[in-house]
């Protein structure tokens, strides 16, 4: 697939320059995404410009607003087709990445994808609320992109983050409204809103990156089961 790399390179050059290896991996990623999408539902976006901008560039924008130290541990919760986790790993191979998804078919895709791209990644077939003692507060960062409303997403993600780490939510045009509604949930789960950065994705509209700092341990009763989380969000 001939991706319009100039849009990615131009928009990322100041905060996330990509070398030839990264660009080749992104191109291979796009090819595999389209190929596997014919077998399982991974994305509605299959055109070169949409993949380059709405998927890849959107994911890379995290580096403009979030400082991810070298060697940091990152878990991508509800990763789906690997967004933003795999794109983050392509740009920064030093990051220790775990991809979590509840659907085995998507995990199969991710395993094949990361093998083909030559990326060392851990994949986990699990629902976010089924957190294990080893996973609890075991990561420097938890990231999620377009998984659920912020009130719900915070309960799924913040328990995975170490005190001092961050939960980063990548949202669409409703980011500001969702943040206002989630302040109580953030505080209840041991977090503090660190920053809310809004930007325009070229030709595709408004986006938001929400940085929630983990300032104290999450009470062990969270996350609750999925039914309670969705029916009675914090």
Beta strands, then each sheet from edge to edge (+ up, - down):
strand 1: 73-77
strand 2: 96-101
strand 3: 121-125
strand 4: 139-145
strand 5: 161-171
strand 6: 191-201
strand 7: 205-214
sheet 1: 3+ 2+ 1+ 4+ 5+ 7- 6+
end
